[in-house]
Amino acid sequence: MAKLLRSKYVPPPGQIQTSSRDLVLSVEENMFRPSSRDRALAPDLERFMAERAGAHIVEVNSSHAAMVSHPDAVTRLIERADRGTP
């Protein structure tokens, strides 16, 4: 598994200076789920990173642990990502 993750997530040498948009995984759509009441990561920073990566943003009105407090919303997002529908 680690070999697979490394092959998918580590940018090739020389691409470190490219934009984050170019470093996004080679998939058709990117999805990002920031939490509007997150106190572990600043929601504005999460949104900024998602926008910079060109991701489709699905915000949840939750704390950092949205997968615990809003499992249905997170499940729907994962299912949409699996289908490739933003």
C-alpha positions as CSV (number, residue, x, y, z in Angstrom):
1,M,0.0,0.0,0.0
2,A,2.8,2.4,0.9
3,K,4.3,1.9,-2.6
4,L,1.0,2.7,-4.3
5,L,0.5,5.8,-2.2
6,R,4.0,7.0,-2.9
7,S,3.6,6.5,-6.6
8,K,0.3,8.5,-6.6
9,Y,1.1,11.3,-4.1
10,V,4.7,12.2,-4.5
11,P,5.4,14.7,-7.3
12,P,8.1,13.7,-9.8
13,P,11.5,15.4,-9.2
14,G,11.6,18.9,-10.6
15,Q,7.9,19.6,-10.1
16,I,8.2,20.9,-6.6
17,Q,8.3,24.5,-7.9
18,T,5.1,24.2,-9.9
19,S,1.8,25.5,-8.7
20,S,-0.4,23.4,-6.4
21,R,-3.0,23.2,-9.2
22,D,-0.4,21.3,-11.3
23,L,0.5,19.0,-8.3
24,V,-3.1,17.9,-7.7
25,L,-3.7,14.2,-8.1
26,S,-4.3,13.1,-11.7
27,V,-8.1,12.8,-11.4
28,E,-10.8,14.7,-13.3
29,E,-12.3,16.4,-10.2
30,N,-11.0,17.3,-6.8
31,M,-13.3,17.7,-3.8
32,F,-12.5,19.3,-0.5
33,R,-14.5,19.4,2.7
34,P,-13.6,22.3,4.9
35,S,-15.4,22.6,8.3
36,S,-16.8,26.1,8.9
37,R,-16.4,25.7,12.7
38,D,-13.0,24.0,12.7
39,R,-10.7,25.1,15.5
40,A,-7.8,22.8,14.6
41,L,-7.3,24.2,11.1
42,A,-8.5,27.7,10.1
43,P,-11.5,27.4,7.8
44,D,-10.3,30.4,5.7
45,L,-7.0,28.6,5.1
46,E,-8.7,25.4,4.2
47,R,-10.9,27.2,1.7
48,F,-7.8,29.0,0.3
49,M,-5.9,25.7,-0.2
50,A,-8.9,24.1,-1.8
51,E,-9.5,27.0,-4.2
52,R,-5.7,27.1,-5.1
53,A,-5.9,23.4,-5.9
54,G,-9.0,23.9,-8.1
55,A,-11.1,21.6,-5.9
56,H,-14.9,21.5,-5.7
57,I,-15.6,22.7,-2.2
58,V,-18.4,21.1,-0.1
59,E,-18.4,22.9,3.3
60,V,-19.9,21.3,6.4
61,N,-21.1,23.4,9.3
62,S,-19.0,21.3,11.8
63,S,-16.0,21.2,13.9
64,H,-12.7,19.5,12.8
65,A,-14.2,16.0,13.2
66,A,-17.0,16.3,10.7
67,M,-16.8,12.6,9.9
68,V,-18.0,11.9,13.5
69,S,-20.5,14.7,13.9
70,H,-21.9,14.7,10.3
71,P,-21.2,11.2,8.9
72,D,-24.0,11.4,6.4
73,A,-22.6,14.6,4.8
74,V,-19.1,13.1,4.6
75,T,-20.4,9.8,3.2
76,R,-22.3,11.7,0.5
77,L,-19.2,13.6,-0.4
78,I,-17.1,10.4,-0.7
79,E,-19.8,8.8,-2.8
80,R,-20.0,11.8,-5.1
81,A,-16.2,11.8,-5.4
82,D,-16.3,8.1,-6.2
83,R,-18.8,8.7,-9.0
84,G,-16.9,11.7,-10.2
85,T,-19.8,14.1,-9.8
86,P,-19.0,17.4,-8.0
